[in-house]
Amino acid sequence: MTTISDPHLRLVRPVEPLTPQGCAECLRIGSAWVHLRLCLTCGHVGCCDSSPLRHARAHAHAIGHPVVQSFEPGEDWRWCYVDEVYV
C-alpha cells in the first residue's frame, strides 16, 4: 500500500476510542455495521463505507475530522476522506 503526505495529517491527535464496542450511531439506533473506523482527531468510532449507514464518512464530513484509521484487529492503515487517499 502506498501512502502520501497529506495536509490533513496535522489534525491527527492521540485518541482513545469513545465507543470501543462499536459504531457510536449504530449502537444507539440498533443498526449493524460491516467494519469500523476510528477518527484520529476525536476518537469517534464509526462504521465503514461498506456498512449500510456509513457513519465514519458522515462524521468526517459533518465535523471536519477527515483522517480515520481502521479499527479492525490486525489492520493499521489510515484514510483521508477529503483527499480519498491512504495516509
ZADO-1210 file (C-alpha; in nm, 4 decimals, padded with zeros to 6 digits):
<atoms>
<atom x="00.0000" y="00.0000" z="00.0000" code="MET" pos="1"/>
<atom x="00.1389" y="00.3397" z="-00.0968" code="THR" pos="2"/>
<atom x="00.0943" y="00.6330" z="00.1379" code="THR" pos="3"/>
<atom x="00.1391" y="01.0002" z="00.0661" code="ILE" pos="4"/>
<atom x="00.1958" y="01.3097" z="00.2737" code="SER" pos="5"/>
<atom x="-00.1453" y="01.4665" z="00.3339" code="ASP" pos="6"/>
<atom x="-00.2018" y="01.8139" z="00.4801" code="PRO" pos="7"/>
<atom x="-00.4895" y="01.6778" z="00.6885" code="HIS" pos="8"/>
<atom x="-00.2468" y="01.4707" z="00.8963" code="LEU" pos="9"/>
<atom x="-00.1940" y="01.7846" z="01.1083" code="ARG" pos="10"/>
<atom x="-00.5391" y="01.7112" z="01.2559" code="LEU" pos="11"/>
<atom x="-00.4298" y="01.3705" z="01.3888" code="VAL" pos="12"/>
<atom x="-00.4138" y="01.3516" z="01.7689" code="ARG" pos="13"/>
<atom x="-00.3531" y="01.0740" z="02.0214" code="PRO" pos="14"/>
<atom x="-00.7046" y="00.9387" z="02.0797" code="VAL" pos="15"/>
<atom x="-00.8877" y="00.6736" z="02.2747" code="GLU" pos="16"/>
<atom x="-01.1953" y="00.5172" z="02.1103" code="PRO" pos="17"/>
<atom x="-01.5097" y="00.6749" z="02.2557" code="LEU" pos="18"/>
<atom x="-01.7137" y="00.3580" z="02.1936" code="THR" pos="19"/>
<atom x="-01.4666" y="00.0681" z="02.1708" code="PRO" pos="20"/>
<atom x="-01.7570" y="-00.1764" z="02.1486" code="GLN" pos="21"/>
<atom x="-01.8659" y="-00.0458" z="01.8056" code="GLY" pos="22"/>
<atom x="-02.0042" y="00.2328" z="01.5891" code="CYS" pos="23"/>
<atom x="-02.1477" y="00.5019" z="01.8164" code="ALA" pos="24"/>
<atom x="-02.4506" y="00.5781" z="01.5987" code="GLU" pos="25"/>
<atom x="-02.5257" y="00.2147" z="01.5092" code="CYS" pos="26"/>
<atom x="-02.5136" y="00.1179" z="01.8762" code="LEU" pos="27"/>
<atom x="-02.7574" y="00.3996" z="01.9572" code="ARG" pos="28"/>
<atom x="-03.0106" y="00.3017" z="01.6870" code="ILE" pos="29"/>
<atom x="-02.9567" y="-00.0755" z="01.6865" code="GLY" pos="30"/>
<atom x="-02.8119" y="-00.0969" z="01.3349" code="SER" pos="31"/>
<atom x="-02.5491" y="-00.3407" z="01.2106" code="ALA" pos="32"/>
<atom x="-02.2111" y="-00.2494" z="01.0617" code="TRP" pos="33"/>
<atom x="-01.9502" y="-00.4256" z="00.8468" code="VAL" pos="34"/>
<atom x="-01.6196" y="-00.2736" z="00.9635" code="HIS" pos="35"/>
<atom x="-01.5202" y="00.0074" z="01.1991" code="LEU" pos="36"/>
<atom x="-01.3113" y="00.3231" z="01.1581" code="ARG" pos="37"/>
<atom x="-01.1539" y="00.5355" z="01.4331" code="LEU" pos="38"/>
<atom x="-01.1435" y="00.9145" z="01.3938" code="CYS" pos="39"/>
<atom x="-00.7869" y="01.0199" z="01.4624" code="LEU" pos="40"/>
<atom x="-00.8895" y="01.3678" z="01.5766" code="THR" pos="41"/>
<atom x="-01.1520" y="01.2917" z="01.8434" code="CYS" pos="42"/>
<atom x="-01.1798" y="00.9135" z="01.8919" code="GLY" pos="43"/>
<atom x="-01.5255" y="00.8721" z="01.7341" code="HIS" pos="44"/>
<atom x="-01.5856" y="00.5130" z="01.6214" code="VAL" pos="45"/>
<atom x="-01.7972" y="00.4877" z="01.3074" code="GLY" pos="46"/>
<atom x="-01.8925" y="00.2259" z="01.0540" code="CYS" pos="47"/>
<atom x="-01.7214" y="00.1971" z="00.7141" code="CYS" pos="48"/>
<atom x="-01.8444" y="00.2765" z="00.3646" code="ASP" pos="49"/>
<atom x="-01.9441" y="-00.0891" z="00.3155" code="SER" pos="50"/>
<atom x="-02.1843" y="-00.0564" z="00.6089" code="SER" pos="51"/>
<atom x="-02.5427" y="00.0495" z="00.5387" code="PRO" pos="52"/>
<atom x="-02.5206" y="00.3891" z="00.7123" code="LEU" pos="53"/>
<atom x="-02.1551" y="00.4951" z="00.6584" code="ARG" pos="54"/>
<atom x="-02.1256" y="00.6774" z="00.9896" code="HIS" pos="55"/>
<atom x="-01.7459" y="00.7239" z="00.9768" code="ALA" pos="56"/>
<atom x="-01.7706" y="00.9179" z="00.6491" code="ARG" pos="57"/>
<atom x="-02.0693" y="01.1175" z="00.7774" code="ALA" pos="58"/>
<atom x="-01.8721" y="01.2135" z="01.0897" code="HIS" pos="59"/>
<atom x="-01.5692" y="01.3179" z="00.8825" code="ALA" pos="60"/>
<atom x="-01.7745" y="01.5480" z="00.6624" code="HIS" pos="61"/>
<atom x="-02.0099" y="01.6871" z="00.9291" code="ALA" pos="62"/>
<atom x="-01.7449" y="01.7528" z="01.1959" code="ILE" pos="63"/>
<atom x="-01.4424" y="01.8193" z="00.9761" code="GLY" pos="64"/>
<atom x="-01.2250" y="01.5349" z="01.1052" code="HIS" pos="65"/>
<atom x="-01.1010" y="01.3796" z="00.7793" code="PRO" pos="66"/>
<atom x="-00.8459" y="01.1152" z="00.8875" code="VAL" pos="67"/>
<atom x="-00.9522" y="00.7752" z="01.0187" code="VAL" pos="68"/>
<atom x="-00.7719" y="00.4549" z="01.0972" code="GLN" pos="69"/>
<atom x="-00.9110" y="00.1079" z="01.0581" code="SER" pos="70"/>
<atom x="-01.0499" y="-00.0091" z="01.3907" code="PHE" pos="71"/>
<atom x="-01.0319" y="-00.3730" z="01.2859" code="GLU" pos="72"/>
<atom x="-00.7930" y="-00.6171" z="01.4589" code="PRO" pos="73"/>
<atom x="-00.4682" y="-00.6603" z="01.2669" code="GLY" pos="74"/>
<atom x="-00.5200" y="-00.3580" z="01.0404" code="GLU" pos="75"/>
<atom x="-00.3134" y="-00.0403" z="01.0755" code="ASP" pos="76"/>
<atom x="-00.3935" y="00.1692" z="00.7678" code="TRP" pos="77"/>
<atom x="-00.5276" y="00.5264" z="00.7693" code="ARG" pos="78"/>
<atom x="-00.7566" y="00.7036" z="00.5203" code="TRP" pos="79"/>
<atom x="-00.8310" y="01.0700" z="00.4440" code="CYS" pos="80"/>
<atom x="-01.1944" y="01.1272" z="00.3457" code="TYR" pos="81"/>
<atom x="-01.1210" y="01.4701" z="00.1977" code="VAL" pos="82"/>
<atom x="-00.8476" y="01.3590" z="-00.0411" code="ASP" pos="83"/>
<atom x="-00.9742" y="00.9990" z="-00.0765" code="GLU" pos="84"/>
<atom x="-00.6253" y="00.8528" z="-00.0199" code="VAL" pos="85"/>
<atom x="-00.4386" y="00.6292" z="00.2231" code="TYR" pos="86"/>
<atom x="-00.2188" y="00.8380" z="00.4502" code="VAL" pos="87"/>
</atoms>
